[in-house]
């Protein structure tokens, strides 16, 4: 991973400079932690994610899910009220979060419903089929 920069160094980065890779090249940056993304096996797609995709703040790593053989697009941070209607679609990811945190489904829903919860959840959408994925980790 490239050197760590403070907010003042990268605050004014142009979105186009991120998208075309010039910002990553100029400052030797990776916008996503390379340890976070789910394995995909396509170095070109990983390069696109690491060097031309704005990351997001995550407590542990910035996990990045895969669907339809590509990395998903970040929708944003969510609470239970934002994703309740998507529960059937997110069932597999929710079970994975339950297993990794040791929570039951009801505990997970309660935690995602709590204001200022230390459990941070992020919703993603598949670029091909629009199916949603959910990742969460503790602060």
C-alpha positions in Angstrom: 0.0 0.0 0.0 1.2 3.5 -0.8 2.1 6.1 1.8 -0.7 7.4 4.1 -1.8 11.0 3.3 -3.8 13.3 5.5 -7.1 14.8 4.5 -5.5 18.1 3.6 -3.3 16.4 1.0 -6.2 14.7 -0.8 -9.2 16.8 0.1 -9.3 18.6 -3.2 -8.8 15.6 -5.5 -10.7 15.8 -8.7 -13.1 12.9 -9.2 -11.9 12.7 -12.8 -8.3 12.4 -11.6 -9.4 9.5 -9.5 -11.4 7.8 -12.3 -8.6 8.1 -14.9 -5.9 6.8 -12.4 -3.8 10.0 -12.6 -4.3 10.8 -8.9 -3.1 7.3 -7.8 -0.1 7.5 -10.1 0.9 11.0 -9.0 0.7 10.3 -5.3 1.3 6.6 -5.3 -2.1 6.0 -3.8 -4.5 3.1 -3.4 -8.0 4.3 -2.6 -9.0 0.8 -1.3 -7.1 -1.3 1.1 -5.8 -4.3 -1.0 -6.5 -6.7 1.9 -10.2 -5.8 1.9 -11.8 -6.8 -1.4 -13.2 -10.3 -1.9 -11.0 -12.4 -4.1 -11.9 -12.1 -7.8 -8.8 -13.4 -9.7 -8.8 -10.6 -12.4 -5.8 -8.3 -11.8 -7.3 -5.6 -14.2 -10.5 -5.4 -12.1 -8.5 -5.2 -8.9 -6.3 -2.5 -10.3 -9.5 -0.5 -11.3 -10.8 -0.9 -7.7 -7.5 0.0 -6.0 -6.4 2.9 -8.2 -9.5 4.4 -9.9 -12.3 3.9 -7.4 -12.9 6.1 -4.4 -12.9 4.1 -1.2 -14.9 4.5 2.0 -14.1 4.7 5.6 -14.4 1.4 7.4 -13.4 0.5 11.0 -11.2 -2.5 10.3 -10.6 -2.8 6.5 -12.7 -1.7 3.6 -14.3 -4.9 2.5 -15.5 -4.8 -1.1 -17.9 -7.5 -2.3 -18.1 -9.2 -5.6 -21.1 -10.2 -7.7 -21.5 -11.3 -11.3 -17.7 -11.6 -11.6 -17.0 -7.9 -10.8 -16.6 -5.6 -7.8 -19.9 -4.0 -6.8 -20.5 -0.2 -6.6 -20.7 1.4 -3.2 -24.2 2.8 -2.5 -23.3 4.1 0.9 -23.5 3.7 4.7 -26.9 2.3 5.9 -29.0 1.7 8.9 -31.7 -1.0 9.2 -34.4 1.4 8.1 -32.5 1.8 4.8 -32.2 -1.9 4.0 -35.2 -3.5 5.7 -37.0 -3.9 2.4 -33.9 -5.6 1.0 -33.7 -8.2 3.7 -34.5 -11.3 1.5 -31.9 -10.1 -1.0 -29.3 -9.5 1.7 -30.0 -12.7 3.7 -26.7 -14.4 2.8 -24.7 -11.4 3.7 -26.6 -10.9 6.9 -25.9 -14.6 7.9 -22.2 -14.0 7.2 -22.2 -10.8 9.4 -24.1 -12.7 12.2 -21.5 -15.5 12.1 -18.5 -13.1 12.1 -19.9 -11.0 15.0 -21.6 -13.8 17.0 -24.9 -12.0 16.8 -28.4 -13.4 16.2 -30.5 -11.9 13.4 -32.6 -10.0 16.0 -29.4 -8.7 17.6 -28.0 -7.6 14.2 -31.3 -5.8 13.3 -31.3 -4.1 16.8 -27.7 -3.0 16.4 -28.3 -1.6 12.9 -31.3 0.2 14.2 -29.5 1.9 17.1 -28.4 5.5 16.6 -24.6 5.9 16.7 -24.1 2.1 16.6 -20.4 1.0 16.6 -21.5 -1.5 13.9 -20.9 0.2 10.5 -22.9 -1.2 7.6 -22.3 -0.4 3.9 -24.6 -1.3 1.0 -23.2 -2.2 -2.4 -25.0 -2.8 -5.8 -23.9 -5.2 -8.5 -22.9 -3.4 -11.7 -24.4 -6.1 -13.9 -27.6 -7.3 -12.3 -28.3 -4.6 -9.6 -28.4 -7.1 -6.8 -27.4 -5.7 -3.5 -24.7 -6.8 -1.1 -24.1 -5.8 2.5 -20.9 -5.6 4.6 -20.5 -4.5 8.2 -17.8 -4.3 10.8 -17.3 -2.9 14.2 -15.7 0.5 14.9 
